[in-house]
Structure formats: C-alpha cells, structure tokens
C-alpha cells in the first residue's frame, strides 16, 4: 500500500515539476515568444552563422528574473532583435541539469560558477567561440537589454573593455550607462 501511495505522489509531483524552458513558454502566452535554446544548440548555431549567444542567468527562486521573463523579453522590439541577431539561452544557476558547454559536460550550476556569475538576473553575451563579450547583472526594463544587445552585436564594446580592466560588475553597469548616453 505504501508503495502505491509513493508512486501516486511521485506522479503528482512530476506533473508539476517543469523544466525552465517549459516555465518560460507558459510566461509568454500572447506576446511574441523568444526561442530559448539549449546552450549546446546555441553554440553550434553560433559557430555556423556567427551570431553571438545571449544567456539569461536566472534562478527558480528569483522573482526579478520571473518578472523579466514575463514583461521584458516579450517586448516586440527586444524579441525581434534577439531573434534576428542572437541565439538565446536561459541557465538556472542552481540547476543540476547536465549541459554541454564548449564541448564539456557540466551542470548549469557549474557553468554559472565557471563563468563567475554572482547574481541573478545576469545577461551574458558570448561570441561564436564561447568568449565573453559582456555581462550585465541586475534588473532591466525592455529598453536597456535592447541597447545592450545592440552594442554587444557590434563586437567588443565599452562594457567589454571595462570587463577586461577587471572593473567590478556593479560599476560596469553605471559606466556603460554613461557611455551609452553619449
């Protein structure tokens, strides 16, 4: 009898245990839907067409991340730009889901650690060889990620120069804002 109860509980739990990609699809109902890819597929496509990889680092517990997924990424102009110029990926920095990154098997969690992602949400841009173009921690409204995506699509930008100078990520956002306003 206990085994039957455990099986029923397991079935009920698994019906509600959705992957981050499934959860994203639910958040984007009537708005344009960003095609969120697995990192391995995004990297293969990037090598084929030269478009960079855009990674949205989030966490299951991050309310700000969920808010951005519901309100920011469905914005038509941002959605179009990401779809046309990037291969978009979401990574849950706490997830133990196995992925391939730069040909290595690892978990999403270990990828976040390897890339030194320290906060959610974080936007990360990689070129077709997996090299970082820029990173931007924190919440953004729809206009900011669009400006960032446009600047990172033109190659190494002011933000990348700041990253190379080992300026703390919290200061990068402020300095990029000042340079973008020019």
C-alpha positions as MATLAB code, in Angstrom:
seq = 'XXXXXXXXXXXXXXXXXXXXXXXXXXXXXXXXXXXXXXXXXXXXXXXXXXXXXXXXXXXXXXXXXXXXXXXXXXXXXXXXXXXXXXXXXXXXXXXXXXXXXXXXXXXXXXXXXXXXXXXXXXXXXXXXXXXXXXXXXXXXXXXXXXXXXXXXXXXXXXXXXXXXXXXXXXXXXXXXXXXXXX';
ca = [
       0.000    0.000    0.000;
       2.834    2.393    0.870;
       4.443    1.735   -2.497;
       1.232    2.671   -4.324;
       0.941    5.901   -2.337;
       4.571    6.752   -3.128;
       4.012    6.099   -6.836;
       0.917    8.309   -6.889;
       2.762   11.088   -5.018;
       5.670   10.791   -7.456;
       3.349   11.096  -10.456;
       1.622   14.127   -8.983;
       4.952   15.806   -8.197;
       6.425   15.096  -11.629;
       3.390   16.644  -13.335;
       4.197   19.936  -11.592;
       7.972   19.695  -11.954;
       8.519   21.601  -15.195;
      11.790   22.476  -16.839;
      12.794   26.163  -17.009;
      12.098   26.127  -20.764;
       8.547   24.854  -20.155;
       8.030   27.515  -17.494;
       9.239   30.221  -19.888;
       6.790   29.072  -22.539;
       3.955   29.454  -20.031;
       5.057   33.002  -19.133;
       4.992   34.132  -22.765;
       1.435   33.405  -23.814;
       0.045   36.173  -26.051;
       3.274   38.086  -26.563;
       5.993   37.206  -29.067;
       7.843   34.123  -27.830;
      11.595   34.200  -27.527;
      13.010   30.898  -28.738;
      15.098   29.787  -25.775;
      17.620   27.175  -26.866;
      19.827   24.709  -25.034;
      23.377   26.079  -24.714;
      24.901   23.332  -26.875;
      22.472   24.036  -29.742;
      23.020   27.788  -29.412;
      26.786   27.373  -29.624;
      26.523   25.140  -32.703;
      24.253   27.668  -34.422;
      26.583   30.495  -33.420;
      29.566   28.735  -34.983;
      27.547   28.164  -38.168;
      26.151   31.679  -38.625;
      28.440   33.876  -36.490;
      25.600   35.301  -34.387;
      26.572   35.616  -30.700;
      24.978   33.650  -27.866;
      22.855   35.552  -25.346;
      22.496   33.856  -21.941;
      19.961   34.925  -19.349;
      21.151   33.592  -15.979;
      18.261   33.152  -13.595;
      17.178   31.054  -10.623;
      13.945   29.321   -9.698;
      13.660   31.486   -6.553;
      14.428   34.787   -8.354;
      11.261   36.874   -8.545;
      13.033   39.595  -10.528;
      14.074   37.019  -13.133;
      10.495   35.770  -13.480;
       9.288   39.362  -13.821;
      11.783   39.997  -16.642;
      10.721   36.785  -18.392;
       7.074   37.874  -18.227;
       7.442   41.567  -19.038;
      10.801   42.372  -20.641;
      11.665   39.622  -23.112;
       8.209   39.532  -24.751;
       8.539   43.215  -25.752;
       8.256   43.151  -29.566;
      11.343   45.217  -30.404;
      13.618   43.329  -27.999;
      12.139   39.992  -29.072;
      12.763   40.764  -32.761;
      16.315   41.924  -32.159;
      17.245   38.899  -30.047;
      15.628   36.539  -32.572;
      17.392   38.144  -35.535;
      20.863   38.638  -34.056;
      21.400   36.151  -31.209;
      20.854   32.602  -30.055;
      19.093   32.999  -26.702;
      19.606   30.626  -23.762;
      18.415   30.550  -20.166;
      20.553   28.996  -17.457;
      19.362   28.355  -13.896;
      22.418   28.948  -11.744;
      21.185   26.458   -9.135;
      20.207   23.687  -11.557;
      21.946   20.352  -11.702;
      20.666   19.760  -15.266;
      23.511   18.483  -17.397;
      24.555   20.540  -20.409;
      27.429   20.706  -22.881;
      29.332   23.993  -22.930;
      32.389   24.425  -25.155;
      32.314   20.662  -25.650;
      32.455   19.856  -21.916;
      29.734   18.070  -19.964;
      28.765   20.038  -16.843;
      25.715   21.193  -14.934;
      24.060   24.576  -15.343;
      25.228   25.296  -11.809;
      28.868   24.510  -12.615;
      28.662   26.664  -15.758;
      27.474   29.605  -13.655;
      30.373   29.030  -11.266;
      32.898   28.676  -14.096;
      31.697   31.950  -15.638;
      31.683   33.591  -12.175;
      28.022   34.581  -12.291;
      27.447   36.149   -8.896;
      23.887   37.454   -9.105;
      20.569   36.926  -10.805;
      19.430   38.063  -13.163;
      22.580   38.414  -15.281;
      22.727   38.953  -19.032;
      25.815   37.405  -20.643;
      26.937   37.660  -24.264;
      29.356   35.179  -25.863;
      30.916   35.184  -29.309;
      30.844   32.129  -31.556;
      33.984   30.709  -29.918;
      32.490   30.973  -26.417;
      34.482   34.065  -25.399;
      32.671   36.615  -23.264;
      31.627   39.842  -24.984;
      29.937   41.406  -21.972;
      27.920   40.808  -18.804;
      25.256   42.870  -17.130;
      23.859   41.938  -13.699;
      20.539   43.141  -12.356;
      17.026   44.021  -13.460;
      16.482   45.946  -16.674;
      13.361   47.277  -18.336;
      12.887   46.427  -22.033;
      14.846   49.391  -23.416;
      18.079   48.609  -21.564;
      18.593   44.997  -22.741;
      17.859   46.166  -26.276;
      20.598   48.837  -26.089;
      22.986   46.321  -24.546;
      22.153   43.667  -27.158;
      22.691   46.163  -29.961;
      26.058   47.261  -28.576;
      27.264   43.688  -27.992;
      26.231   42.716  -31.506;
      28.814   45.097  -32.956;
      31.782   43.372  -31.327;
      33.799   44.239  -28.246;
      32.251   47.332  -26.721;
      32.844   49.726  -23.879;
      31.429   47.151  -21.487;
      33.858   44.530  -22.718;
      36.776   46.929  -22.282;
      35.612   47.549  -18.714;
      35.350   43.790  -18.099;
      38.899   43.354  -19.414;
      40.092   46.003  -16.932;
      38.666   43.899  -14.068;
      36.195   46.555  -13.031;
      33.608   45.122  -10.641;
      30.311   44.219  -12.397;
      28.303   46.678  -10.269;
      30.424   49.519  -11.620;
      30.248   48.273  -15.213;
      26.511   48.937  -15.352;
      26.997   52.553  -14.259;
      29.920   53.199  -16.629;
      28.185   51.558  -19.599;
      25.106   53.677  -18.911;
      27.237   56.811  -19.044;
      28.914   55.723  -22.288;
      25.598   54.657  -23.870;
      24.091   58.053  -23.119;
      26.767   59.798  -25.234;
];
